[in-house]
Amino acid sequence: MPEISRFFGIIIAIYYDDHNPPHFHARYGGQKISIEIQTLKILDGEISPRSLGLVIEWAVLHKKELMEVWELAKNNQPPFKIEPLK
């Protein structure tokens, strides 16, 4: 699972050759969540509301890059890092 960003203790990753729809994973402590890239809809899991807000804020800023990384990972190519939320 390639880590593509990390901020405020939140780890963002996209799995190689993952299933559709295009999505990313976020972890914070023992909490995990999967979020669809285009709609930012929660697909699975849960994290604290504060952490979710930070993840969504970050994803809105980097939606295009997330889709690019998704395509790379889907084709088993190494993804690039995306700038963290500051």
C-alpha positions as a printed Julia matrix, in Angstrom:
86×3 Matrix{Float64}:
   0.0    0.0     0.0
   1.89   3.07   -1.19
   1.68   6.06    1.11
   1.05   9.14   -1.0
   0.68  11.78    1.73
   0.88  12.25    5.5
  -0.35  15.17    7.59
  -1.43  15.72   11.21
  -0.92  12.0    11.9
  -3.22  10.99    9.01
  -1.77   8.62    6.42
  -3.21   8.65    2.89
  -2.62   5.65    0.61
  -3.77   4.11   -2.64
  -3.45   0.35   -3.2
  -1.92  -1.13   -6.33
  -4.43  -2.64   -8.75
  -7.41  -1.78   -6.48
 -11.08  -2.17   -7.44
 -13.32   0.57   -8.85
 -14.59   3.18   -8.15
 -11.37   5.2    -7.9
 -10.76   5.8    -4.2
  -8.11   6.34   -1.56
  -7.6    5.13    1.97
  -6.95   7.24    5.07
  -5.7    5.96    8.44
  -5.54   7.78   11.72
  -4.52   5.79   14.76
  -6.57   2.59   14.62
  -9.27   4.15   12.45
  -9.54   3.57    8.68
 -11.71   4.93    5.91
 -12.03   4.6     2.11
 -13.23   7.62    0.12
 -14.27   7.83   -3.53
 -12.15  10.4    -5.33
 -14.75  12.0    -7.61
 -17.61  12.39   -5.14
 -15.66  12.26   -1.84
 -18.3    9.79   -0.66
 -17.32   7.46    2.19
 -17.17   3.92    0.83
 -16.12   2.04    3.95
 -14.94   2.58    7.51
 -14.97   5.62    9.74
 -12.63   8.08   11.4
 -13.24  10.92   13.82
 -15.18  13.91   12.43
 -12.16  16.21   12.88
  -9.88  13.84   10.96
 -12.51  13.31    8.27
 -12.8   17.07    7.82
  -9.04  17.35    7.31
  -9.01  14.46    4.84
 -11.87  15.96    2.81
 -10.24  19.4     2.83
  -7.02  17.86    1.53
  -8.83  15.74   -1.1
 -10.71  18.75   -2.49
  -7.37  20.49   -3.05
  -5.77  17.45   -4.71
  -8.58  15.68   -6.6
  -6.79  15.86   -9.97
  -3.55  14.51   -8.51
  -5.45  11.75   -6.71
  -6.9   10.58  -10.03
  -3.43  10.61  -11.59
  -2.03   8.54   -8.72
  -5.03   6.18   -8.96
  -4.26   5.52  -12.64
  -0.59   4.86  -11.9
  -1.35   2.46   -9.05
  -4.08   0.72  -11.06
  -1.42  -0.02  -13.69
   1.07  -1.21  -11.02
   3.28   1.83  -11.53
   4.81   3.65   -8.55
   2.68   6.61   -7.46
   4.06  10.03   -6.65
   3.7   11.86   -3.34
   1.03  14.53   -2.97
   1.7   17.61   -0.87
   0.3   17.34    2.65
  -2.27  19.65    4.19
  -0.58  22.49    6.04
